[in-house]
Amino acid sequence: MTEKEKQARKSENAVQRYYRETTGELRKVSWPTWPEARRLTMLVLLVMVIMGLFLSIVDFGAGALLDLLLGV
């Protein structure tokens, strides 16, 4: 790194450095294609629905068991 580049880096503030480093990192990202993004989005939604149903059943069962044990 030349002396001029070192001086330029020292004079920039934290926001400028953050922006420069962030854009540099985003250029390195391997972005998914649209079909991959749609497929992965559908997978996430499916897992959310399944987990929601599972937790609802567990909650209902635990509530029923507590009502049975407490005699409410």
C-alpha positions in Angstrom: 0.0 0.0 0.0 1.4 3.4 -0.9 1.9 6.2 1.5 -0.9 8.1 -0.3 -3.4 5.2 0.2 -2.5 5.0 3.9 -3.2 8.7 4.3 -6.5 8.4 2.5 -7.6 5.4 4.7 -6.6 7.3 7.9 -8.6 10.4 6.9 -11.9 8.5 6.1 -14.4 8.3 8.9 -15.9 5.1 10.3 -19.1 5.4 8.2 -17.1 5.6 5.0 -15.0 2.7 6.0 -18.0 0.6 7.0 -19.7 1.4 3.6 -16.6 0.5 1.6 -16.0 -2.7 3.5 -19.6 -3.8 3.3 -19.9 -3.2 -0.4 -16.7 -5.2 -0.9 -18.0 -8.1 1.1 -21.4 -8.1 -0.8 -19.5 -8.4 -4.1 -18.1 -11.7 -2.8 -21.5 -13.2 -2.0 -22.7 -16.1 -4.1 -26.3 -15.0 -4.7 -29.0 -17.7 -5.4 -30.8 -17.8 -8.7 -34.5 -16.9 -8.8 -35.6 -20.6 -9.0 -33.4 -21.4 -6.0 -34.7 -18.5 -4.0 -38.3 -19.5 -4.8 -37.6 -23.1 -3.8 -35.9 -22.2 -0.6 -38.7 -19.7 0.3 -41.3 -22.4 -0.2 -39.2 -24.8 1.9 -39.0 -22.3 4.8 -42.8 -21.6 4.6 -43.5 -25.3 4.6 -41.3 -25.9 7.7 -42.9 -23.0 9.5 -46.4 -24.4 8.9 -45.4 -27.9 10.0 -43.7 -26.5 13.1 -46.7 -24.3 13.9 -49.0 -27.3 13.6 -46.7 -29.4 15.8 -46.4 -26.8 18.5 -50.2 -26.2 18.4 -50.7 -30.0 19.0 -48.1 -30.0 21.8 -49.7 -26.9 23.4 -53.2 -28.4 23.2 -52.0 -31.7 24.7 -50.1 -30.0 27.5 -53.1 -27.9 28.3 -55.4 -30.9 28.4 -53.0 -32.8 30.6 -52.7 -29.9 33.1 -56.5 -29.5 33.2 -56.8 -33.3 33.9 -54.1 -33.2 36.6 -55.5 -30.0 38.3 -59.1 -31.1 37.9 -60.2 -27.8 36.3 
